[in-house]
Amino acid sequence: MQDNQEKNDILFTEQQIAKRVVELGQQITQDYQDSTRPFSVIAMLKGSTYFLADLTRAIKLPLKFDFMAISQVKSANIVQVTRDIEIDIAGNDVLVVEEIVRSGLTTHYMFEHLEKFNPASINLVAMLANPDQLMINLPLNYIGFEIDYTRVVGYGLDYQEQYRNLSYIKKLRE
């Protein structure tokens, strides 16, 4: 059971998230329904897993999906792919699924990497985004919710590998 303090820290309830994911799925379906190209969804591990599962059920199109993992060594400012996609996306319309976009640097790196596979298009859907923090121009085509700099957990977002399984998104109290 949630105490009053935790209830006050909830930014988006399970119901708000579910409603928004359905809306995003409907918009994506509408935007891609006339395309004759295959549709592929690429999700960033681990945080986007819950969002991916719910979103792909809300998209009413044939699709295939895969996962990527990217690690960032902050001390050396190095970004590298630690798990690459296994599906062929050449000529596909590709939708990248992110749980949160802050600076956009990791997502930009992911886009550059995926472009090597020659997709027809690449677009982005993020459950959460902070446009004010973006350090690079990204096509934020679909955003679940905009947030400020607040550190958040739940619905796939973690703090030290914990809290991912919360059905809602809340502020992290440190």
C-alpha positions as CSV (number, residue, x, y, z in Angstrom):
1,M,0.0,0.0,0.0
2,Q,1.2,3.5,-0.8
3,D,1.7,6.0,1.9
4,N,0.6,9.6,1.5
5,Q,4.2,10.8,0.7
6,E,4.5,8.3,-2.1
7,K,1.1,9.3,-3.5
8,N,2.3,12.9,-3.6
9,D,5.4,11.8,-5.5
10,I,3.5,10.0,-8.3
11,L,3.7,12.0,-11.5
12,F,1.8,9.7,-13.8
13,T,-0.6,7.0,-12.6
14,E,-1.0,3.6,-14.2
15,Q,-4.3,4.8,-15.7
16,Q,-2.8,7.9,-17.2
17,I,0.1,5.9,-18.7
18,A,-2.3,3.3,-20.2
19,K,-4.5,6.0,-21.7
20,R,-1.5,7.9,-23.2
21,V,0.1,4.7,-24.6
22,V,-3.2,3.9,-26.4
23,E,-3.3,7.4,-27.8
24,L,0.3,7.1,-29.1
25,G,-0.5,3.7,-30.6
26,Q,-3.4,5.1,-32.4
27,Q,-1.4,8.1,-33.7
28,I,1.5,5.8,-34.9
29,T,-1.0,3.5,-36.6
30,Q,-2.6,6.4,-38.4
31,D,0.7,7.8,-39.5
32,Y,2.1,4.5,-40.9
33,Q,-1.1,2.8,-42.1
34,D,-0.6,3.9,-45.7
35,S,3.1,3.0,-45.9
36,T,3.9,0.0,-48.1
37,R,7.2,-0.5,-46.3
38,P,7.8,-3.0,-43.5
39,F,7.5,-1.5,-40.0
40,S,10.1,-2.2,-37.4
41,V,10.3,-1.1,-33.8
42,I,13.6,-0.9,-32.0
43,A,13.7,-0.5,-28.3
44,M,16.5,0.5,-26.0
45,L,17.2,-2.0,-23.2
46,K,16.3,-2.2,-20.4
47,G,14.1,0.8,-19.5
48,S,11.8,0.8,-22.5
49,T,10.7,-2.9,-22.1
50,Y,7.4,-2.1,-20.4
51,F,6.6,0.7,-22.8
52,L,7.5,-1.4,-25.8
53,A,5.2,-4.2,-24.7
54,D,2.2,-1.9,-24.1
55,L,2.9,0.3,-27.2
56,T,3.3,-2.5,-29.7
57,R,-0.1,-4.0,-28.6
58,A,-1.6,-0.5,-29.2
59,I,-0.2,-0.2,-32.7
60,K,-2.6,-1.9,-35.1
61,L,-0.1,-2.7,-37.8
62,P,2.0,-5.7,-38.7
63,L,5.4,-5.1,-37.2
64,K,8.6,-6.7,-36.0
65,F,10.7,-5.5,-33.1
66,D,14.1,-5.9,-31.7
67,F,16.3,-4.5,-28.9
68,M,19.5,-2.5,-28.7
69,A,21.6,-1.8,-25.7
70,I,24.0,1.1,-25.4
71,S,26.4,1.8,-22.6
72,Q,28.0,5.1,-21.8
73,V,31.2,5.4,-19.9
74,K,30.8,8.8,-18.3
75,S,34.3,9.2,-17.2
76,A,35.6,8.7,-20.7
77,N,32.6,10.1,-22.5
78,I,32.4,7.0,-24.6
79,V,29.2,5.5,-26.0
80,Q,29.1,2.0,-27.4
81,V,26.6,-0.6,-28.6
82,T,26.6,-3.6,-26.2
83,R,23.7,-5.4,-27.9
84,D,22.9,-4.8,-31.5
85,I,19.7,-5.5,-33.5
86,E,19.3,-8.9,-35.1
87,I,16.5,-8.1,-37.6
88,D,17.0,-6.7,-41.0
89,I,15.7,-3.1,-41.1
90,A,16.9,-2.1,-44.6
91,G,14.1,-0.3,-46.4
92,N,11.9,-0.4,-43.3
93,D,10.1,2.4,-41.5
94,V,11.8,2.2,-38.1
95,L,10.4,3.5,-34.9
96,V,12.8,3.9,-32.0
97,V,11.3,3.4,-28.6
98,E,12.8,5.1,-25.6
99,E,11.6,5.3,-22.0
100,I,13.1,8.8,-21.5
101,V,15.0,11.4,-23.6
102,R,17.0,13.9,-21.6
103,S,20.0,15.3,-23.4
104,G,19.4,13.2,-26.5
105,L,23.0,12.2,-27.0
106,T,22.5,8.5,-26.5
107,T,19.4,8.5,-28.7
108,H,21.4,10.4,-31.4
109,Y,24.1,7.8,-31.2
110,M,21.5,5.1,-31.6
111,F,20.0,6.9,-34.7
112,E,23.4,7.2,-36.3
113,H,24.1,3.5,-35.6
114,L,20.7,2.4,-37.1
115,E,21.2,4.5,-40.2
116,K,24.1,2.2,-41.1
117,F,21.4,-0.5,-41.8
118,N,19.7,1.7,-44.4
119,P,16.2,2.0,-43.1
120,A,13.7,4.0,-45.2
121,S,12.9,6.3,-42.2
122,I,13.7,6.5,-38.5
123,N,11.4,8.2,-36.0
124,L,11.2,8.3,-32.2
125,V,8.7,7.7,-29.6
126,A,9.6,8.4,-26.0
127,M,7.4,7.8,-22.9
128,L,9.0,10.8,-21.2
129,A,11.0,13.7,-22.6
130,N,12.5,16.9,-21.3
131,P,12.8,19.1,-24.4
132,D,14.6,21.8,-22.3
133,Q,17.5,19.5,-21.6
134,L,18.1,18.4,-25.3
135,M,21.6,19.1,-26.3
136,I,21.1,17.9,-29.9
137,N,18.3,18.2,-32.4
138,L,16.2,15.0,-32.4
139,P,12.9,14.2,-34.1
140,L,10.7,13.9,-31.1
141,N,7.8,12.6,-33.2
142,Y,5.8,11.1,-30.4
143,I,6.1,12.0,-26.7
144,G,4.1,10.4,-23.9
145,F,4.6,13.1,-21.3
146,E,7.0,16.0,-21.0
147,I,8.8,16.3,-17.6
148,D,11.3,18.7,-16.0
149,Y,14.7,17.7,-14.7
150,T,13.1,15.5,-11.9
151,R,14.7,12.1,-11.4
152,V,11.9,9.6,-12.0
153,V,11.4,5.8,-11.5
154,G,8.8,3.3,-12.5
155,Y,7.3,1.9,-15.7
156,G,10.7,0.6,-16.7
157,L,12.8,3.5,-15.3
158,D,15.1,2.5,-12.6
159,Y,17.4,3.7,-9.9
160,Q,20.3,1.3,-9.3
161,E,18.2,-1.4,-11.1
162,Q,15.3,-1.0,-8.7
163,Y,11.8,0.4,-9.2
164,R,11.4,-0.7,-12.9
165,N,8.4,-2.8,-12.0
166,L,6.2,0.0,-10.6
167,S,3.1,0.4,-12.7
168,Y,3.3,4.2,-12.3
169,I,6.0,6.9,-12.7
170,K,7.1,8.8,-9.6
171,K,9.7,11.2,-8.4
172,L,12.7,9.6,-6.9
173,R,13.4,10.8,-3.3
174,E,17.1,10.5,-2.6
